[in-house]
Each structure stands twice: as C-alpha cells, then as structure tokens.
Amino acid sequence: MCLTTCTTDMDCTAGVCLAGSCGKKPIGAACLAPGDCNSGFCEQGVCCNVACGTACVSCALAGSVGTCTPIPTGQDPLNQCTAAAPMSCGLDGSCNGAGACRFFVNTTVCSAATCTGSTRTPPGTCDGAGACRMPTVSCGNYGCGTAGACRTTCGTTADCAMPSVCNGGSCGGLKGEYFDNADFTSLLVTRTDATVDFAWGQGAPPGAAAVGADVFSVRWTGKLTPRYSETYTFYVSSDDGDRLIVNNVMIINHFSIHAATPEDTGTIPLMANQAYDIKLEYYENTMDAQIHLSWSSPSQAREIIPTSRLSPAP
C-alpha cells in the first residue's frame, strides 16, 4: 500500500517531509501558494524564510531571493507607499531602507519664509519624521522688511524693533533712565538714547526737562557688541560723577563731583560679535552737565560708541 502522508523524510521518495506532505520546495524557489514551500511561506512568488507581509520588505530582491529583506531606500517596487504633498512632510512614496515607508527628507521645504514685527521665520524644512520645522530668528535691533526678511538699515525709528532707535542708518542705542535726584531715586523719564554723547551745559537734558538742570542722575543699560576680539579701552568724560560696568566688571568708578577733564578710562578684553551687558551711571550736581562714552582697541580707532554696537535693555 502506498503512503498518502509522511512522518519523516524517509517516508518520501524525493524531497522532504513537512507537515505530513512530501516534496515541498526549498527557500528561493518559485511558488504559487504557501503549501508549495518547505518553509510554508510563499511571498512575492518565492518560497521565503519567514512571513514577509509588511510594507517595504521583500523576499524577491536580487541578491537576497528567499530571504525577507528591507527594500532599499528610495525604492518601492511593490507600490506600498502612497506619496503625500511635500508641504505636509508626510510619506514621500518610497521606502526608507529599514522596512517602512519614508517621510520627506529634512531638506524638503514645507513652509514659506515670513517676518512679523522683529521676528523672522525662515523657510521651514521637514524633520524627516513627519513634522515641519519652523525655527524663528530675531531681527535684533531691526524690524521686518519686505519678502519675509529682516531690515539691515533704517530710515526712521519705525524701521527698528522697539525700543531701539534709528541713528545714522543703524538701529540700536541704550536704555536711559533719568532720575530727579543724584542717587537714582524718583524716576521721571525712560527713553532710548542712540549714543551717550551729551553736553547739556547748564540746562536740563532735552526731552527730559522734568528732571531739571541740576542734581539729577541717569542710568544707561543694554548690550555692547565689539567688532574685534581684543582688549578695549573705554573712556568716560563727565561732569560730574560716573561709573562704568561692562560684562559685570566695574572698569571705571569716579562717582564724585569733578570736571570733564581729565577723562576716566578702563580696559577689558572682549570677544568679537559677542553681546556684553553694559551699564553706565552718571550724576550731575550743579552748573555744567555733560557725559561722553567712547572706546578704542588695537584695531578700533577711538570713537563715540556707535548706535550700531549698542542694544537697549528691554
């Protein structure tokens, strides 16, 4: 009597015994159904080593026929990945090489550049994981211009980000707080001064007449950004008292009644294009009132510190 099932390979005249049947096909052979294969898995017309039914994997790739293998990046031979619109940062219609559909890569533009107030958002790019990255960039002392860009020059203070002011085509300045007494009490006026270069004589500061002509004080605060990585010398010429703090270091302290000459000086090493805290305090006793703040370095000719290198404190 002939056997109709098998228990071991010895029961078969050819091939092997698998699940009671003889003659199953080996891995890598062509197949029509799982029952054709020794492994019991027929994938993409090939006897496969394992079930291979997820997206972006194949058992019929050249060089790995019969082994379930991720489809190479950028390909989709089985048409399993549906492409979305690039602006969505969704799937791009191809495989990622790791057994899944690929998101649009991180160089794909997903939003246009915008600029509002003094904050610019450059063109957004996909993050490669399905989201659109839209980092914001401050325009610094400047406001927004046209075409989603920051301004780089100014014609009026309206072109600047508050509280900066426009002076000589540049936005910047220092916050000036004007007090009715010599000890920084009784604040009367707060404004942005483009530079500290004042000679008020025996009158009150223009625009701050409420403080009077004598016995008042002023505190200027903000950021200072040097052009060079060098040791800078600061010069303060005042009548009367002054003290200067840069990067939390008091480099000038002559807070007493004195004439504008000789001027006070102090030095400090600074790094190019790094913003440092600056605070200048001044008080006027009687008679002439003036104060001037300048700087120099081995590469920087002496000058009144310009508006372009100053940013007012909020």
Residue pairs with C-beta under 8 A, 6 or more apart in sequence:
3 11
5 11
5 20
5 21
6 12
6 17
6 20
6 21
6 22
7 17
7 20
8 17
9 16
9 17
11 17
11 22
12 22
12 23
13 22
14 22
14 23
15 22
15 23
15 24
16 22
16 23
16 24
16 38
18 24
18 38
18 40
19 40
21 35
24 35
24 36
24 37
24 38
25 31
25 36
25 37
25 38
25 47
26 37
26 38
26 47
27 37
27 38
27 39
27 47
27 48
27 49
27 66
27 67
28 46
28 47
28 65
28 66
29 36
29 37
29 46
29 47
29 66
30 45
30 46
30 47
31 37
31 42
31 45
31 46
31 47
32 42
32 45
33 42
34 40
34 41
34 42
36 42
36 47
37 47
37 48
38 47
39 47
39 48
39 49
39 50
41 47
41 48
41 49
41 50
41 51
41 52
41 59
42 48
43 51
43 52
43 53
43 58
43 59
43 60
43 68
44 52
44 58
44 59
44 60
44 78
45 60
46 59
46 60
46 65
46 66
47 66
48 59
48 66
48 67
48 68
49 59
49 66
49 67
49 68
50 68
51 68
52 58
52 59
52 68
54 99
55 78
55 80
55 81
55 95
55 99
55 100
55 101
56 70
56 71
56 76
56 78
56 80
56 81
56 95
56 96
56 98
56 99
56 100
56 101
57 68
57 69
57 70
57 71
57 99
58 68
58 69
58 71
58 77
58 78
59 65
59 66
59 67
59 68
59 69
61 69
61 71
70 95
70 97
70 98
70 99
71 77
71 78
71 95
71 97
71 99
72 95
72 97
73 94
73 95
73 96
73 97
73 102
74 94
74 95
74 97
74 102
75 94
75 95
76 93
76 94
76 95
76 101
80 95
80 101
81 91
81 92
81 93
81 94
81 95
81 101
81 102
82 91
82 93
83 91
83 92
83 93
84 90
84 91
84 92
84 104
86 92
86 104
86 108
86 109
86 110
86 126
87 110
87 111
87 132
88 104
88 110
89 103
89 104
89 108
89 110
89 126
89 127
89 130
89 131
89 132
90 103
90 104
90 130
91 101
91 102
91 103
91 104
92 102
92 103
92 104
92 105
92 108
93 101
94 101
94 102
95 101
95 102
96 102
96 103
103 126
103 128
103 129
103 130
104 110
104 126
104 128
105 126
105 128
106 125
106 126
106 127
106 128
106 133
107 125
107 126
108 125
108 126
109 123
109 124
109 125
110 124
110 125
110 126
110 132
110 133
111 121
111 123
111 124
111 132
111 134
112 123
112 148
113 120
113 121
113 122
113 123
113 147
113 148
113 149
114 120
114 121
114 148
115 121
115 139
115 144
115 145
115 148
115 149
115 150
116 144
117 143
117 144
117 161
118 138
118 139
118 140
118 142
118 143
118 144
118 150
118 161
118 162
119 136
119 137
119 138
119 139
119 144
120 136
120 137
120 138
120 139
120 144
120 148
120 149
120 150
121 134
121 135
121 136
121 137
121 148
122 135
122 137
124 132
124 133
124 134
125 132
125 133
126 132
126 133
127 133
137 150
139 150
139 151
139 161
140 150
140 161
140 171
140 311
141 160
141 161
141 164
141 170
141 171
141 172
141 311
142 150
142 151
142 152
142 154
142 159
142 160
142 161
142 164
142 171
143 150
143 151
143 158
143 159
143 160
143 161
143 171
144 150
144 151
145 151
145 159
151 159
151 171
153 159
153 169
153 170
154 160
154 166
154 169
154 170
154 171
155 166
155 169
156 166
157 164
157 165
157 166
157 171
158 166
159 166
159 171
160 166
160 171
160 172
161 171
163 173
163 175
163 192
163 312
163 314
164 171
164 172
164 173
164 192
164 311
164 312
165 171
165 172
165 173
165 192
165 193
165 194
165 307
166 194
167 173
167 194
167 195
167 307
168 306
168 307
168 308
170 306
170 307
170 308
171 307
171 308
172 194
172 306
172 307
172 308
172 309
172 310
172 311
172 312
173 192
173 193
173 194
173 195
173 222
173 307
173 310
173 311
173 312
174 192
174 193
174 196
174 220
174 221
174 222
174 278
174 280
174 310
174 312
174 313
175 190
175 191
175 192
175 220
175 221
175 222
175 312
175 313
175 314
176 189
176 190
176 191
176 192
176 193
176 218
176 219
176 220
177 184
177 187
177 189
177 190
177 218
177 219
177 220
177 221
178 187
178 188
178 189
178 190
178 191
178 205
178 208
178 210
178 211
178 216
178 217
178 218
179 185
179 186
179 187
179 188
179 211
179 216
179 217
179 218
179 219
180 186
180 187
180 188
180 210
180 211
180 212
180 216
181 215
181 216
181 217
182 215
182 216
182 217
182 241
182 283
182 284
182 285
183 217
183 283
184 217
184 219
184 281
184 283
188 208
188 210
188 211
189 207
189 208
189 210
189 211
191 207
191 208
192 312
193 220
194 307
194 310
195 293
195 304
195 305
195 306
195 307
195 310
196 220
196 280
196 291
196 292
196 293
196 304
196 305
197 292
197 293
197 304
198 205
198 289
198 290
198 291
198 292
199 290
199 292
200 206
200 213
200 284
200 288
200 289
200 290
201 288
201 289
201 290
202 213
202 287
202 288
202 289
203 213
203 289
204 210
204 211
204 212
204 213
204 216
205 211
205 216
205 218
205 289
213 289
214 284
214 285
214 286
214 287
214 289
215 284
215 285
215 286
216 283
216 284
217 281
217 282
217 283
217 284
218 281
218 282
218 283
218 291
219 279
219 280
219 281
219 282
220 278
220 279
220 280
220 281
220 282
220 293
221 277
221 278
221 279
221 312
221 313
222 277
222 278
222 310
222 311
222 312
222 313
223 275
223 276
223 277
223 278
223 310
223 311
223 313
224 246
224 270
224 275
224 276
224 277
224 278
224 305
224 309
224 310
225 273
225 274
225 275
225 276
225 309
225 310
225 311
226 232
226 270
226 271
226 272
226 273
226 274
226 276
226 297
226 300
226 309
227 272
227 273
227 299
227 300
227 309
228 270
228 272
228 297
228 298
228 299
228 300
229 270
229 271
229 272
230 269
230 270
230 297
230 298
230 299
230 300
231 267
231 268
231 269
231 270
231 297
231 298
232 267
232 268
232 269
232 270
232 295
232 296
232 297
232 300
233 265
233 266
233 267
233 295
233 296
233 297
234 244
234 246
234 251
234 252
234 265
234 266
234 267
234 268
234 293
234 294
234 295
235 263
235 264
235 265
235 292
235 293
235 294
235 295
235 296
235 302
236 242
236 244
236 252
236 254
236 263
236 264
236 265
236 280
236 291
236 292
236 293
237 260
237 261
237 263
237 264
237 290
237 291
237 292
238 254
238 258
238 260
238 264
238 282
238 290
238 291
238 292
239 258
239 259
239 260
239 284
239 287
239 288
239 289
239 290
239 291
240 256
240 257
240 258
240 282
240 283
240 284
240 285
240 289
241 254
241 255
241 256
241 257
241 258
241 281
241 282
241 283
241 285
242 252
242 254
242 255
242 264
242 280
242 281
242 282
242 291
243 250
243 252
243 253
243 254
243 255
243 280
243 281
244 250
244 251
244 252
244 253
244 264
244 266
244 278
244 279
244 280
244 281
244 293
245 251
245 277
245 278
245 279
245 280
246 266
246 268
246 270
246 276
246 277
246 278
247 268
247 270
247 276
247 277
248 277
249 268
251 266
251 267
251 268
252 264
252 265
252 266
254 264
255 281
255 283
257 285
260 288
260 290
260 292
270 276
275 311
278 310
280 291
280 293
282 291
292 304
293 304
293 305
294 302
294 303
294 304
294 305
295 302
295 303
295 305
296 302
296 303
